[in-house]
Amino acid sequence: PVGTESARSSACSAMPTRSWEGLPLVALECFASGCPIVGTDPPGLGNLIEPGANGLRVPMEDVDALAHSLTEVSTRPEWTRQLGDYALRQSKEYDWANVAAR
């Protein structure tokens, strides 16, 4: 799983998905590690990413937008940490105990 030291030590996770994925577990693992996502906007992944809150969302196939967003998170470390902090808090919504309680 991604929810390891590699995700925790990363500025962000790049997820340039090109198709519908449902609820991608790897995205939730990144959030649980405090790792924001720069990803595309297909259903599933696109629904999880709240732009400017837990990561950045770019249109599928838009390489320039992806590059720009990755540059943003790599050059603004304090803001990127804030994205990761929010992602970590948000991940609690998907904790199995909370899901089972619903």
C-alpha positions in Angstrom: 0.0 0.0 0.0 1.0 3.6 -0.6 0.3 4.5 3.1 3.9 4.1 4.0 6.9 6.2 4.6 7.2 7.0 0.9 3.9 8.7 0.9 4.6 10.5 4.2 7.8 11.8 2.9 6.4 13.0 -0.4 5.3 16.6 -1.1 2.4 15.2 -3.0 1.1 12.2 -5.0 0.6 12.6 -8.8 -2.3 10.7 -10.1 -2.9 11.5 -13.8 -5.7 9.0 -14.1 -7.3 8.7 -17.6 -10.4 6.7 -16.7 -13.2 6.3 -14.1 -11.9 4.5 -11.0 -14.8 4.4 -8.5 -13.3 5.2 -5.1 -9.5 4.8 -5.5 -8.0 3.3 -2.4 -4.6 4.6 -3.2 -5.9 8.2 -3.0 -7.4 7.5 0.5 -4.1 6.0 1.6 -2.3 9.1 0.4 -4.7 11.3 2.4 -4.3 9.1 5.5 -0.6 9.7 5.2 -1.1 13.5 5.0 -0.1 13.5 1.3 -2.1 15.8 -0.9 -2.9 14.7 -4.5 -2.4 16.4 -7.8 -4.7 14.4 -10.0 -7.0 14.4 -12.9 -10.8 14.9 -12.8 -12.5 11.6 -13.8 -15.4 10.4 -11.7 -14.1 8.8 -8.5 -10.7 10.5 -8.1 -12.1 13.8 -9.3 -14.8 13.6 -6.6 -12.3 13.1 -3.8 -10.0 16.0 -4.7 -11.1 19.3 -3.4 -9.0 21.8 -5.3 -7.0 24.0 -2.9 -8.1 22.0 0.1 -6.6 18.5 -0.1 -4.8 18.8 -3.5 -5.2 20.1 -7.0 -7.4 18.8 -9.8 -6.5 19.1 -13.5 -8.4 18.1 -16.6 -7.5 14.7 -18.1 -4.9 14.8 -20.9 -3.9 18.4 -19.9 -0.1 17.9 -19.5 0.5 21.6 -19.1 -2.0 21.9 -16.3 -0.5 18.9 -14.6 3.0 20.3 -14.9 1.9 23.7 -13.5 0.1 22.1 -10.5 3.1 19.9 -9.7 5.3 23.0 -9.9 2.9 24.8 -7.5 3.1 22.1 -4.8 6.9 21.7 -5.2 7.6 25.4 -4.8 5.1 26.3 -2.1 6.0 23.9 0.8 4.0 25.6 3.5 0.8 25.6 1.4 1.5 22.0 0.4 1.7 21.1 4.1 -1.6 22.7 4.7 -3.1 20.7 1.8 -1.7 17.5 3.4 -3.0 18.5 6.9 -6.5 18.9 5.5 -6.2 15.6 3.5 -5.2 13.8 6.7 -8.2 15.2 8.6 -10.5 14.4 5.7 -9.2 10.8 5.6 -10.9 10.2 8.9 -14.3 10.2 7.1 -13.2 7.0 5.3 -11.8 5.2 8.3 -13.4 1.7 8.4 -14.9 2.3 11.9 -16.6 5.5 10.7 -17.8 3.9 7.5 -19.2 0.9 9.4 -21.0 3.2 11.8 -23.0 4.8 8.9 
